[in-house]
Amino acid sequence: MKKNIIIFSIFAFAILIVYSNTFKASFHYDDSVNITKNKHIQIDELNWQSIKGTWFAGGERGDIYHPILYRPVAMCSLALNYYFHELEVFWYHVVNTLVHIITSIFLFLFIKQVLLLPKLREKYGDYAVHIAGLATLLWALNPVQLTNVTYIVQRQNSLCGMFYIIAMYFYIR
């Protein structure tokens, strides 16, 4: 467990170093439609009605921006960001980065579990932590992840990936 905490800290530190320069970046592209101009996620009360109202936060059918988007988890997370910090873009970037860190941790755990399966244990068992750590670090810092972390509205993709990887980890465990 202590070894995992050290590895998780390395992931968090590396990810924070790589993505921290974006914390003060402004809203871009679809962020205005989905966040700054979207009254459905700009909640001022934390209650069931407000949260439920974010589920269809893409606007009414026929909206000039886009039709209804049913992404309740992503829109609810943006609404919670708005509730606690309104339009302070820094905190939206912090949440996206935290989602990426959590995903990295579960990816590491998943890869390690795969390498410790009976058919792979004999060949990779001694190096499972090292292989999983390196693979996860390469994934976490890969430029392909850039838009998912830095482009705020792409949190929907990051959350999807995070829940998928968490599900795979618990399935294999």
Contacts in CASP RR format, 6 or more apart in sequence:
PFRMAT RR
TARGET T0000
AUTHOR 0000-0000-0000
METHOD contacts of the structure
MODEL  1
MKKNIIIFSIFAFAILIVYSNTFKASFHYDDSVNITKNKHIQIDELNWQS
IKGTWFAGGERGDIYHPILYRPVAMCSLALNYYFHELEVFWYHVVNTLVH
IITSIFLFLFIKQVLLLPKLREKYGDYAVHIAGLATLLWALNPVQLTNVT
YIVQRQNSLCGMFYIIAMYFYIR
3 129 0 8 1.000
4 109 0 8 1.000
7 108 0 8 1.000
7 129 0 8 1.000
7 133 0 8 1.000
8 105 0 8 1.000
8 108 0 8 1.000
10 137 0 8 1.000
11 101 0 8 1.000
11 104 0 8 1.000
11 105 0 8 1.000
11 108 0 8 1.000
11 136 0 8 1.000
11 137 0 8 1.000
11 140 0 8 1.000
12 101 0 8 1.000
14 137 0 8 1.000
14 140 0 8 1.000
14 141 0 8 1.000
15 97 0 8 1.000
15 100 0 8 1.000
15 101 0 8 1.000
15 104 0 8 1.000
15 140 0 8 1.000
15 141 0 8 1.000
16 97 0 8 1.000
16 101 0 8 1.000
18 141 0 8 1.000
19 93 0 8 1.000
19 97 0 8 1.000
19 100 0 8 1.000
19 149 0 8 1.000
19 150 0 8 1.000
20 97 0 8 1.000
22 93 0 8 1.000
22 149 0 8 1.000
22 150 0 8 1.000
23 90 0 8 1.000
23 93 0 8 1.000
23 94 0 8 1.000
23 97 0 8 1.000
24 89 0 8 1.000
24 90 0 8 1.000
24 93 0 8 1.000
25 89 0 8 1.000
25 93 0 8 1.000
25 150 0 8 1.000
26 89 0 8 1.000
27 35 0 8 1.000
27 36 0 8 1.000
27 87 0 8 1.000
27 89 0 8 1.000
27 92 0 8 1.000
27 152 0 8 1.000
28 151 0 8 1.000
28 152 0 8 1.000
29 151 0 8 1.000
29 153 0 8 1.000
30 153 0 8 1.000
31 151 0 8 1.000
31 152 0 8 1.000
31 153 0 8 1.000
33 65 0 8 1.000
33 66 0 8 1.000
34 41 0 8 1.000
34 57 0 8 1.000
34 58 0 8 1.000
34 75 0 8 1.000
34 78 0 8 1.000
34 153 0 8 1.000
35 41 0 8 1.000
35 78 0 8 1.000
35 82 0 8 1.000
35 87 0 8 1.000
35 92 0 8 1.000
35 152 0 8 1.000
35 153 0 8 1.000
36 87 0 8 1.000
37 65 0 8 1.000
38 57 0 8 1.000
38 58 0 8 1.000
38 59 0 8 1.000
40 53 0 8 1.000
40 54 0 8 1.000
40 56 0 8 1.000
40 57 0 8 1.000
40 58 0 8 1.000
40 59 0 8 1.000
40 75 0 8 1.000
40 79 0 8 1.000
41 54 0 8 1.000
41 57 0 8 1.000
41 75 0 8 1.000
41 78 0 8 1.000
41 79 0 8 1.000
41 82 0 8 1.000
42 79 0 8 1.000
42 82 0 8 1.000
42 86 0 8 1.000
43 50 0 8 1.000
43 51 0 8 1.000
43 54 0 8 1.000
43 79 0 8 1.000
43 82 0 8 1.000
43 83 0 8 1.000
44 50 0 8 1.000
44 83 0 8 1.000
46 83 0 8 1.000
50 79 0 8 1.000
50 83 0 8 1.000
51 76 0 8 1.000
51 79 0 8 1.000
54 72 0 8 1.000
54 75 0 8 1.000
54 76 0 8 1.000
54 78 0 8 1.000
54 79 0 8 1.000
55 70 0 8 1.000
55 72 0 8 1.000
55 75 0 8 1.000
55 76 0 8 1.000
56 68 0 8 1.000
56 69 0 8 1.000
56 70 0 8 1.000
57 69 0 8 1.000
57 71 0 8 1.000
57 75 0 8 1.000
57 78 0 8 1.000
57 79 0 8 1.000
58 65 0 8 1.000
58 66 0 8 1.000
58 67 0 8 1.000
58 68 0 8 1.000
58 69 0 8 1.000
58 75 0 8 1.000
59 65 0 8 1.000
59 66 0 8 1.000
59 67 0 8 1.000
59 68 0 8 1.000
59 69 0 8 1.000
60 68 0 8 1.000
61 67 0 8 1.000
61 68 0 8 1.000
69 75 0 8 1.000
71 156 0 8 1.000
73 156 0 8 1.000
73 159 0 8 1.000
73 163 0 8 1.000
74 155 0 8 1.000
74 156 0 8 1.000
74 159 0 8 1.000
77 95 0 8 1.000
77 155 0 8 1.000
77 159 0 8 1.000
78 92 0 8 1.000
78 152 0 8 1.000
78 153 0 8 1.000
78 155 0 8 1.000
81 91 0 8 1.000
81 92 0 8 1.000
81 95 0 8 1.000
84 91 0 8 1.000
85 91 0 8 1.000
85 92 0 8 1.000
89 152 0 8 1.000
92 152 0 8 1.000
92 155 0 8 1.000
93 150 0 8 1.000
93 152 0 8 1.000
95 155 0 8 1.000
96 148 0 8 1.000
96 149 0 8 1.000
96 150 0 8 1.000
96 152 0 8 1.000
96 154 0 8 1.000
96 155 0 8 1.000
96 158 0 8 1.000
97 149 0 8 1.000
99 155 0 8 1.000
99 158 0 8 1.000
99 159 0 8 1.000
99 162 0 8 1.000
100 140 0 8 1.000
100 145 0 8 1.000
100 148 0 8 1.000
100 149 0 8 1.000
100 158 0 8 1.000
102 162 0 8 1.000
103 158 0 8 1.000
103 161 0 8 1.000
103 162 0 8 1.000
103 165 0 8 1.000
104 136 0 8 1.000
104 139 0 8 1.000
104 140 0 8 1.000
106 162 0 8 1.000
106 165 0 8 1.000
106 166 0 8 1.000
106 169 0 8 1.000
107 135 0 8 1.000
107 136 0 8 1.000
107 139 0 8 1.000
107 140 0 8 1.000
107 165 0 8 1.000
108 132 0 8 1.000
108 133 0 8 1.000
108 136 0 8 1.000
109 132 0 8 1.000
109 169 0 8 1.000
110 165 0 8 1.000
110 168 0 8 1.000
110 169 0 8 1.000
110 172 0 8 1.000
111 131 0 8 1.000
111 132 0 8 1.000
111 133 0 8 1.000
111 135 0 8 1.000
111 136 0 8 1.000
112 128 0 8 1.000
112 129 0 8 1.000
112 132 0 8 1.000
112 133 0 8 1.000
113 169 0 8 1.000
113 172 0 8 1.000
113 173 0 8 1.000
114 120 0 8 1.000
114 172 0 8 1.000
115 121 0 8 1.000
115 124 0 8 1.000
115 125 0 8 1.000
115 127 0 8 1.000
115 128 0 8 1.000
115 131 0 8 1.000
115 132 0 8 1.000
116 124 0 8 1.000
116 125 0 8 1.000
116 128 0 8 1.000
117 172 0 8 1.000
121 128 0 8 1.000
124 131 0 8 1.000
139 145 0 8 1.000
147 154 0 8 1.000
148 154 0 8 1.000
148 155 0 8 1.000
148 157 0 8 1.000
148 158 0 8 1.000
149 158 0 8 1.000
END
